[in-house]
Amino acid sequence: MNMVSAGNHRGWRVAREPGQYALEIVLLDRTYVLPWAQFLYAEGGDDEVRLVFATHDVLARGAGLSVLLTELAEQRLLGLSEPTRAERFGGTSGFVRELSVEKVNS
C-alpha cells in the first residue's frame, strides 16, 4: 500500500492509489474501522462533510473540507482523526476541527 500523508495536522490521511479496503476514524476516546463495502454516500462542502455508511454516520467539520469529497469518491481516504483541543484552533483552511461518529439505528 502506497501511502502519502495529507498532513496529519489536517486531520486526514490519503493513499496514493485508490481502492482502499477500510476507513479508520480515530476519535480521542475510540477508534472505528469502517469497511468501504458499507460506504453509501458522502455530501457536504468546505465547512462540513458527512459520510454515510450502512452502520454509522461520520460528520467532519472544519475548513477546506471539500477536497475530502474527491478522496472519498476514489476511496483513497485512509483515515480521519479528531483533533485535540489545542489543534482545533490551529489552521485556517484544509483541516478537521470536529469529528463525530454515530451508530445508525437499525
Backbone as a ProteinNet text record, in pm:
[ID]
protein_1_A
[PRIMARY]
MNMVSAGNHRGWRVAREPGQYALEIVLLDRTYVLPWAQFLYAEGGDDEVRLVFATHDVLARGAGLSVLLTELAEQRLLGLSEPTRAERFGGTSGFVRELSVEKVNS
[TERTIARY]
85	0	89.2	77.1	147.3	65.9	126.2	53.7	125	48	100.9	19.8	85.9	15.7	-34.5	-158.1	-211.6	-184.2	-97.1	-66.6	-156	-100.7	-180.6	-238.9	-169.9	-224.3	-354.3	-379.4	-504.1	-618.3	-586.6	-689.5	-728.1	-655.1	-685	-558.7	-567.2	-457.8	-514.6	-437.2	-480.8	-373.2	-416.1	-325.6	-296.7	-185	-151.2	-241.8	-283.1	-364.1	-505.1	-605.8	-743.8	-772.2	-886.8	-931.5	-890.2	-891.5	-860.1	-975.3	-948.3	-1049.8	-1133	-1076.8	-1147.4	-1100.9	-1182	-1152.4	-1137	-1027.3	-1003.5	-1042.7	-1131.6	-1175.4	-1119.6	-1032.1	-967.5	-1023.1	-1103.1	-1152.1	-1060.7	-1073.3	-986.4	-1007.3	-1129.6	-1157.8	-1189.9	-1193.8	-1233	-1186.1	-1161.6	-1124.5	-1223.6	-1265.2	-1355.4	-1282	-1305.8	-1258.7	-1382.8	-1418.5	-1540.9	-1504.6	-1553.7	-1519.8	-1585.6	-1508.8	-1563.2	-1681.4	-1690.3	-1802.9	-1935.9	-1932	-2052.8	-2075.1	-1987.9	-1999.5	-2115.4	-2205.9	-2321.6	-2304.2	-2271.8	-2251.7	-2187.8	-2145.7	-2093.3	-2154.1	-2164.2	-2216.4	-2150	-2152.4	-2100.1	-2033	-1952.3	-1881.8	-1755.9	-1711.6	-1586.5	-1589.2	-1704.4	-1708.5	-1761	-1819.8	-1875.5	-1887	-1847.6	-1861.8	-1923.9	-2027.1	-2095.9	-2071.2	-2026.6	-2003.1	-2107	-2177.1	-2282.4	-2242.4	-2231.6	-2205.4	-2332.5	-2341.8	-2460.6	-2485	-2379.5	-2393.6	-2362.5	-2293.1	-2250.7	-2256.5	-2281.3	-2269	-2147	-2066.6	-1947.2	-1964.2	-1940.5	-1953.1	-1821.5	-1764	-1640.6	-1674.3	-1632.4	-1649.8	-1512.5	-1497.1	-1369.4	-1366.4	-1258.3	-1241.8	-1168.5	-1205.6	-1140.4	-1161.2	-1276.5	-1302.5	-1356.2	-1390.9	-1447.5	-1349.8	-1220.6	-1121.8	-1142.3	-1200.3	-1226.7	-1326.3	-1418.8	-1518.7	-1452.6	-1349.4	-1275.3	-1203.7	-1140.4	-1070.5	-1169.8	-1288.2	-1391.9	-1441.8	-1461.6	-1510.6	-1413.6	-1284.7	-1183.2	-1144.7	-1205.4	-1173.8	-1024.3	-966	-824.6	-805.8	-914.9	-905.8	-876.2	-766.4	-726.4	-779.4	-782.4	-823.3	-858.3	-941.8	-977.3	-946.8	-895.5	-860.1	-923	-977.2	-1032	-914.8	-920.1	-809.8	-817.7	-702.2	-700.4	-752.6	-778.3	-831.8	-739.2	-609.6	-512.9	-511	-529.6	-526.1	-649.7	-759	-883.4	-872	-777	-764.9	-642	-582.2	-456.5	-464.7	-529.8	-523.3	-633.9	-619.5	-721.7	-795.2	-733.6	-802.6	-745.7	-829.6	-786.7	-758.1	-849.7	-829.3	-962.7	-958.9	-1075.8	-1073.8	-1181.8	-1193.8	-1271.5	-1376.3	-1459.2	-1484.6	-1493.5	-1520.9	-1609.8	-1718.8	-1808.1	-1855.1	-1885.9	-1935.7	-2060.1	-2166.4	-2290	-2332.9	-2373.4	-2423	-2564.8	-2592.3	-2721.9	-2817.3	-2934.7	-3034.5	-3092	-3096.3	-3147.6	-3298
-117.2	0	122.9	206.1	332.3	437.1	497.2	596.1	729.3	833	967.5	1042.9	1123.2	1195.9	1327.3	1359.7	1490.3	1584.8	1545.6	1625.6	1583.6	1508.7	1462.1	1578.2	1693.3	1809.7	1856.4	1814.7	1847.8	1760.3	1641.7	1552.8	1440.3	1424.8	1311.1	1261.5	1133.1	1067.3	1008	1015.7	958.4	865.3	774.2	682.2	734.8	696.3	736.8	670.6	548.3	471.3	452.2	455	434.7	289.1	266	130.2	75.3	155.7	107.9	21.2	-64.7	-156.9	-100	-6.9	44.8	186.1	254.3	388.8	384.1	435.4	439.3	577.4	578.7	701.8	699.9	794.1	797.8	915.2	882.8	982.8	981.8	1080.5	1086.8	968.7	914.9	806.5	672.3	665.5	541.9	546.7	427.4	417.3	326	365.3	286.4	251.8	132.9	93.5	52.9	134.6	113.3	66.4	-50.2	-103.4	-21.1	1.8	75.9	1.5	-128	-204.8	-157.8	-92.7	-41.3	108.1	170.1	313.1	335.7	427.6	456.5	585.4	694.3	821.5	923.8	1036	1149.2	1275.3	1377.2	1506.2	1615.2	1735.8	1845.7	1950.8	2030.6	2141.2	2172.1	2297	2335.3	2328.3	2353.6	2359.7	2233.3	2141.5	2020.6	1911.1	1788.6	1672.9	1560.2	1500.4	1388.5	1262.8	1155.8	1026.2	931.2	862.3	771	628.5	546.6	404.2	330.5	202.9	124.1	121.7	127.2	113.9	240.7	337.4	456.8	581.3	695.1	825.8	895.4	954.7	1026.8	1171.9	1265.6	1407.6	1476.2	1541.2	1618	1764.8	1848.6	1994.1	2058.6	2165.8	2235	2338.6	2341.3	2436.6	2368.2	2401.8	2343.6	2194.1	2145.4	2001.3	1947.1	2032.9	1983.5	1892.4	1907.4	1819.2	1674.5	1654.5	1518.6	1445.7	1517.5	1453.9	1382.8	1442.6	1378.9	1254.2	1263.7	1148.6	1037.1	1073.1	974.3	906.1	983.4	927.2	823.1	843.3	749.8	645.8	651.2	563.4	562.8	682.1	699.2	745.4	779.5	826.9	710.2	718.2	612	637	763	789.4	933.5	952.2	1082.5	1080.1	1190.1	1195.7	1316.9	1294.3	1403.7	1483.3	1614.7	1695.6	1708.6	1729.4	1762.7	1905.3	1945.9	2080.7	2187.8	2173.3	2271.1	2275.1	2160.1	2153.7	2215.4	2227	2280.9	2425.3	2495.5	2637.9	2669.9	2565.8	2581.8	2642.9	2577.9	2618.5	2712	2762.1	2849.4	2783	2684.4	2612.5	2471.9	2381.2	2245	2165.9	2172.1	2096.2	2055.9	1948.3	1899.6	1963.1	2030.3	2092.9	2002.6	1935.5	1845.3	1719.2	1607.2	1479.4	1397.2	1345	1263.6	1142.9	1035.1	911.6	871.3	842.2	795.4	665.9	571.2	444.9	466.5	409.4	421	323.2	370.5	282.1	189.6	61.6	-37	-44.3
0	0	0	-101	-105.2	-34.4	66.5	145	133.9	124.6	129	233.5	310	415.2	359.9	392.1	356.8	472.2	560.2	676.3	790.7	884.5	995.2	1074.2	1073	1140.6	1075.7	953.6	885.3	933.3	981.2	1031.8	938	826	738.3	670.3	628.7	556.5	428.2	320.7	193.2	138.6	51.6	-16.2	-156	-211.1	-348.4	-450.9	-418.3	-512.9	-458.1	-544.5	-499.6	-463.9	-403.4	-377.6	-242.5	-139.4	-4.8	46.5	144.2	194.7	309	385.9	502.3	533.5	610.8	657.3	808.7	860.7	1004.6	1057.2	1154.5	1219.2	1360.8	1391.9	1523	1602.2	1703.8	1797	1918.9	2004.3	2121.3	2215.1	2220.5	2314.5	2249.1	2115.5	2047.3	1902.6	1845.8	1704.8	1634.5	1514.2	1430.9	1302.1	1252	1120	1041.8	944	866.8	725.9	685.3	552.4	441.2	335.3	221	158.2	177.2	123.3	183.4	299.3	363.3	338.1	259.5	229.8	133.6	168.9	84.8	5.5	73.4	3.6	96.9	37.9	113.9	55.8	140.8	96.9	179.1	127.8	206.3	122.8	188.8	126.6	204.7	197.4	261.4	413.8	474.4	620.7	688.1	611.1	670.2	564.6	601.9	514.3	595.8	540.2	604.9	523.1	590.5	528.8	584.5	496.1	539.8	504.1	608	593.4	633.8	604.4	638.9	789.5	868.5	1013.4	1092.5	1030.3	1102.8	1013.9	1076.3	1011.9	1070.2	982.9	1025.3	981.8	1072.9	1043.2	1074.6	973.9	991.4	969.1	1061.6	1048.1	1053.9	976.6	975.2	865.8	790.1	680.5	566.1	444	327	313.5	355.5	355.7	223.8	129.3	3.3	-71.5	-48.1	-110.5	-65.6	52.6	100.4	11.2	-51.6	-136.9	-255.1	-311.1	-420.9	-371.3	-255.8	-198.3	-165.1	-119.2	-89.2	-216.1	-321.4	-447.3	-502.9	-480.2	-528.4	-424.2	-307.3	-194.4	-165	-164.9	-131.5	12.4	78.4	215.2	308.2	381.1	473.5	613.9	654.1	790.7	817.1	918	971.5	1120.3	1173.1	1314.7	1381.1	1500.1	1579.8	1637.5	1625.7	1678.4	1830.9	1891.8	2033.6	2048.4	2168.1	2191.8	2132.9	2152.2	2101.5	1948.4	1883.1	1736.6	1672.3	1745.5	1690	1646.8	1700.6	1672.3	1588.3	1529.2	1458.5	1321	1227.8	1088.4	1046	923.9	868.1	753.3	688.8	581.7	568.5	519.4	496.5	622.7	718.9	841.4	903.6	981.7	1055.4	1193.7	1229.9	1361.8	1458.4	1406.5	1486.1	1405.7	1475.9	1410.7	1503.8	1448.1	1530.6	1450.5	1524.4	1465.8	1543.9	1470.9	1535.1	1470.5	1554.3	1504.4	1450.4	1333.5	1270.9	1339.3	1377.6	1439	1333.9	1366.4	1271.1	1276.7
[MASK]
++++++++++++++++++++++++++++++++++++++++++++++++++++++++++++++++++++++++++++++++++++++++++++++++++++++++++

